[in-house]
Amino acid sequence: MTSNTDGARGGIPWRLVGWGGVALILLLPLVTGAPWTLFDYIVAGALLGGAGLVLELAVRASGSLAYRAGAGLAVAAAFLLVWVNGAVGFLGDEGNPANLMFAGVIAIAVLGSVIAGFKAKGMAGAMFAAAAAQVSVGVIALALGWSSPGNAGLYEVVMGTSVFSALWLLSGGLFRKAAEAAGPA
C-alpha cells in the first residue's frame, strides 16, 4: 500500500497538484499578456521544474512533515532569490553585478546540504549558515554602496535581507525539529 502523499487511492494526488501548479504558473504570463520571450518561458520552466524536482526528492528523503516543510522553505528561498535577481535585481537593478553574491548564499545552502548527506541535523546547520550569508551580503552591499542610492537602497537591503533570512532561519528551525524528532543519529 502506498501513502496518500504520492496520489494513492482515496488520497490527494499531490504530484498531480504540484506539477499542475507549475503548468498553471507558466501559463499565467501567457494568459495575462505579459511580454515574455521564449527564453523567459524556458528559464521559468527550468527554475520551476528544478524546484519541483528538489521537492519530490525531499518528500522521498523523509516522512517527517518538519523535514518536508524545511525543504519546501529552502527551495522557496532559493527559487525566489534567483527569480528576484533575474527579474528586477535584489541590489539595484538586475544588471548590478553585486547581485551575483547571492549565488554564494544558495551555494552555501546546497553544498552544506550535500556535505550533511541530507540529514536533518546537518541541513539545519546549512540553512542557518545560508541565513548568515544572506545577512552578510546585505551588510557588505550597504557598506560598499552596491545597492540603490539613498533610502531606496537601505529599504531594499533591509527588507529583502529580512525576508530571505527569515525563510532560511525557518527552514533551519524545521530541519532542527525534524532532527530532534528523529533522535540521536
Buried (B, 14 or more C-beta within 10 A) or exposed (E): EEEEBEBEEEEEBBBEEBBEEBEEEBEEBEEEEEEBEEEBBEBBBEBBEBBBEBBBEBBEBBEBEBBBBBBBBBBBBBBBBBBBBBEEBBBBEEEBEBBEBBEBBBEBBBEBBEEBEBBBBBBBBBBBBBBBBBBBBBEBBBEEEBBBEEEEBEEBBEEBBEEBBBBBBBBBBBBBBBBEEBEEE
